[in-house]
Amino acid sequence: MTTRQNLASEVIHIVVSDIKKSTDAIMPVDISIPRVICDFVVLVICAIPMLIFQKWVKPYKRGFYCDDESIHYPYRPSTVTRYQLIAIGLTLPVLIIVLTEIYRAVRWERKCAQQFKKYQCGSVTIHRFIVRLYVFLGYFLLGVCFNQLLVDIAKYTIGRHRPHFLDVCKPNVGYANCPTDHKYIVDFNCTGTEKKLVHESQLSFYSGHASFSFYVAFYISLYLRARLYRPIFSRLVVPVIQFSLFLGAAFVSYSRVSDYKHHWSDVLVGVIFGSSTGIIVALWIAEVFKRREIPPAHDASCQFGLIPLDARNVTNIEEGVGVGIPVSSSSRPVIAARSIVVSSNSSAPTPAGGADGHIPSNGDKSARSASYIHNEDPKTMVERF
């Protein structure tokens, strides 16, 4: 049994050494300047329609019932204006992403920089911090464009009246005197002097404030969960930040109803669309969980963001998930090999099934006692040593 244990340890040592060598030999990734230019061009193209909607497109002219109480509310200024929302909604996510990447680079990755990809543009080396900001901020801004385009298309094609429509528009028909025949009024002209407010009064569905707020909340929350997968300072820091984002988004959404800017259904649809956009962009476009960048477990100096190996069972360190492989408290590396067979009659490891592809029979106890078979129970694999 001792001989088998020594052979198994030798195999593991060889595999770990090969992994370390391959890691040290990571070639730098070349950043294509045409690709970067193309990214910016695409982002600008996505932003142009938003400008067109704001400057030149007129909303659909919808009729109204003069006795419709839902559009009889007085005009009130916004608790959170559009410019305040844009300033906070863009500045705060950028600040969070920058601080997160700085924290990772300074606190977690300083001792194991060799484990991560290196980037270069021509002969110039680009720090991975810059590349990460480019990726996560770029996808965030792309999602902002997607979200706003969905909002503008809905607003200008539906043309639903805001709750303060009559107070701002002051239509020449049905405002001063409401006919008793309950007629749907289509032929009317707004007599209000504030042209901008009149234009905005026809853009109720759906709420852009609610949509943007919840887009930011979901994108940044998922980003934080992916990039800061281990508690920083306290287990409460990241959850508090995530809850604060949703709290702010909820406040903005509620204020749109209390300020008579939107009907409650406009806000609800805005929350649904904004949340959906944030989730889709974060998970399937930015792929934040595929970009967690957790270092391999075999390097003792690179256990940032992970519970030490001697304190938990870890097999898939890329996902941060343990499956019950017991790990000793010693410094010896432990790895779950994909397919290795160690025979007491041989001095070197051979692939599963032997050199000739023959799988050892049940009677071959010496080969079977030290075998790793893919998809086999990890506990069984370790116990055989």
N, C-alpha and C positions, 0 to 999 in steps of 0.2 A: 504493500500500500504506500510505503514511503517513496519507493521508486516512481510510482505513478504520480504522486504529488509533485515530485521534483520535475518530472517531464511536463506536467501541466503548467507549472510555474515558468518553465523555460519557454514553452509555447506562448504563454501570455506575455512574457518579457519581449519576445521577438516581435509579436504583433504590435505591442505598444511602441517599441523602438521604430518600427516602420511608420507608424502613424505620426510620431514626432518628427521623423525625417521628412515626411511628406508635408507636414505643416510648416516646417522651417523653409521648405522650398517653394512656398507660395509665390507665384509670379504676380507682379503688379498688374492691375486692370487698367487698360488704356482707355481714357475718356475721349470720345470722339467729339470734336468741336462742332462739326455739322449736325450731330445729333442734339447737342445742347441748343444750338441755334433753332433747330426744328421744334424743340420743346417750347421755346419762348414764342415762336411764331404761332404754334397751335394754341397756346394760352391766350395770345392777343386775339386770334380769330374767334375764340370762344367768348371773349369779352366784348367784341364789337357789337353783336346783336343787343346786348344790354344797353349800350349807348343809343342805338337806333330806337329801341322801345321808348326810352326816356325822352328823346328829343323830337321824334317825328311821327311815331305811331299814335293814332287816336283810339281810345277805347270804344268798344261796341256800345251803341246807344240803345239802352234798354228802357222800356216804358215802366210805368208805375201806377199804383192805385193811390189816390190822394188821401184815402183814409187808412193807409197802411201805417200802423203805429211803429213798426220796426225802423222806419226811416224818418221819424219825426223828432229825433233827439237833437239837442243843441250841439253846436260845434264847440269842442274843447281842444286846447293845445295838448300835444303828446307829452306824456310823462317821460318817455324815452324817445327822443327824436331820431330820425333816420341817420343823421350825421353822428350822433352819440353812439348809436348801435354799431355803425360801421367802424368808428374809431376804436371802441372797446372790443368789438367782435373780431377785429383783425389784429390789434396790438396784443391782446392777452394770449391768444393761441401762439403767436410768434414768440412771445416771451417765454411761455411754458416750454415750447419745443427747444428753444435755444438753451434754456437753463437745464433741461433734462439731458441734452446731449453733452453739455459742459460737465455736468455731474458724472455722467458715465465715463467720459474721457479722463477726468481728473481723479475720481475716486475709485472706479472699478477697473479700468483698463490700463492703467499706467504700468503695471507690472507684467502684463501679458499682451503687449502691443503686437508681438510677432504672430499671435493667433488670428489676427484679423486681416482682411484684404487690404492691399496697398493700392493706391491709385496714382496715375500719372497722366499728364496731358502733354504729349510730346516728351520733352526731356525734363519737364517741371513736375515735381512730386506734389500731389494734392492730398492734404490731410483728410482722413476719413471723416472728421468732424464737419468739414465743408460739404463733403459728398452727402452726408446724412441730412444736413439742413436743406440741401438742394432737393433731395428726394421727398422728405416729409413735408416741407413747406410747399414744394411744387405741387404735390398731390392735394394738399389742403386748398390751395388757391384754385386748382382745377375744379375741385368739388364746390367751391364757392360759386364759380361760374355756372356749373351744372344746376345748382340749387336755384340761383337767381333766374336762370333761363326758364326753368319750370314755373317759377312764380310769375314772371312777366307774361308768358304764354297764356296762363290761366286768367290773369287779371285783364288783359286786353281783348281776349276772345270772349269772355263771359260778360264783363262789364257790370257786375253786380253793384248796386248802390250801397254806399256806406250808411250807417245809422243816422248820420247828420246830413244826409243828402239834401233834403228839402230846405234845411236851414242855410246851406251854402249855395245851392243851385238857384233857389227862389224861382221856380218855373212860372212862366206867364199863364199857365193853365193848371188849376188845381192846387194852387198854393194859398192865395188870398181867400178864395171861395172853393169849397169842395163840392162838386156836383153830387146830387143824391142818387143818381142812377148807378153808382158803383161801376163806373166805366173805366176800363184800362186805358190810360192816357199814353199815347205814343207820339203824337204831334205836339211837341212843346219846345220851348227855348229857355235856357237858363238866363236869368236877368242879374245874377250875382256879379259883383264887380271884381272879385278875386278869381281871376281866370285859372290860376294854378290850383286853387282849392276846388274849383268846379271840376277841373280835370281829374284831380285826385279823388273826388267824391264818387266817381264811377269805377273805382278800382278796389272794391272790397274783398273779392274772392280771389285767392285765399291770402291769409296774412303772411306777408314777407318777413315781418319782425319775428313771428313765432317760428317760421321755417328756418330762418338763418340762425336764430338762437339755439334751436335744438340740433341743427346740423353741427354747429361748433361744439356743443356739449357732447354729442355722441362721438364725433371724430377724435377730439382731444382725450376723452375718457378711454376709448379703446387704444389710442396711442400710448397713453400712460400705463395702461394695464400690460401692454406688450413690452414696452421698453423698460419699465420699472417693475419687473416681476417679483422683486424681493423688497421687503419693507426698507425704507430709507429713514434712519433715525428712529422712526416709530411705525408700527403697522397702521396707524390712523392717518398718516400724512396723505397718501395717495387717495384713499376713500374720501377724505374730507375735501380734497381738491375736486374730485369727481362730483361729489354731492353739491358743492358750491356752484359748479358749472350748471347743473340742472336746476338748482335753486334760482340762479339768475335768469335762466331761460324761461322758467315758469313765471317769474315776476314780470318779465317783458311781455309774455303772452297774456297774462291776466290784465295787465295795464291797457292792452289794446281793446279789451271789452269795456273796462271801466271808463276809458277815455272816449267811448262811442266811435272808435275808429273802425271796428269790425264787429260783425255778428259772432256769436259764440261758435257757430259752425265753421266760420272762416278760420278761426284760431285753431280749432280741432284739426281741420284738414292740413293747416300749415304745420302743426306739430307732427302729424303723420308723415307728410312729405319730407320735412326737414330731417326727422329721425331716420327715415328710410335712406335718404341720400347719404347721411353721415355714416351709417352702418355699411352701406354698399361701397362707398369710397374707401373707408378704412380697411375693410376686410378683403375686398375683392379687387380693388384697383391699387391702393397703396400697399396692401398685403402686410399690414404692420406686424402680424404674428409670425409671418415667415421671415421677417427682418428683425427678430429679437436679438440675434447675435450672441448666443450663449456659448462660451468657450467649451471645448471638450473636457471631459472629466479626468483625463490621464495626467494633466499638468497640475501639480499641486499648487503652483503659484497663480493659477488662473481660476480660482474658485469664487470670483466676484459674483455677487448676485445669487449664489447658490448656498444652500445649507451644506456644511462640510460633509464629505463623503462618509466619514466615520459616524455621522449622526443620523443617517437615513439610508434607505435602500434606493439606489439609483441605477437604472440601466440605460434609459434613453435620455441622455443629458441634454440633447438638442431641444427636446420638448419639456424638460424639467419634470418628468414623470417617473416615479419609482414603481417597479413591478415586483418587489419582494426579493431582490437579490441581496443576501446578507453581505455586508461589507465590514471587514475587520477594522480595528482602530489603528492598525499599522500603516506605514507610509507606502506599502507595496501597492502598485496599481492593480485595479481590478477592471476586467473588461468582459463583456458577454460577446464571444466570438460568434460570427454568423454560421460558420460551418467548418469545424475542425475535428479531426480524429487523432488521438494520440494512442499509439500502441506501445506496449512494454517491450515489444520485440524490435522496435525501430528507434533510432536516435534523433529523428527529425519528424516534424508534423507533416501529415499528408492530408489531402482533401478528403471530405466525407465520401466514403465509398472506396477509398484506396486509390492508388495510381492507375489501376485498370478499371476504375469505375465500379468495382464490386462492393456492395454493401455488406459489412460483416454480419454473419448469421448470429442467431441467438446463442449458439454454443460458443462463440468466440468471446469469452468473458473478458479477456485481457484488453481487447480493442473496445468492447462495448462499455467497459467500466470508466473510460476516460473520454467519452465522445460528447461533442456538442452538436446537436441537430437543430436546424432552423425550425422555429415555432415550437420547440420543446419547452416544457416548463422550466423556467430559470432555476428554481430551487433544486429540481432534479439534476440539472447540469452541474451545479456547484457541489451538491452532495456526492456525486460520483468521484470527486477528487478527494 
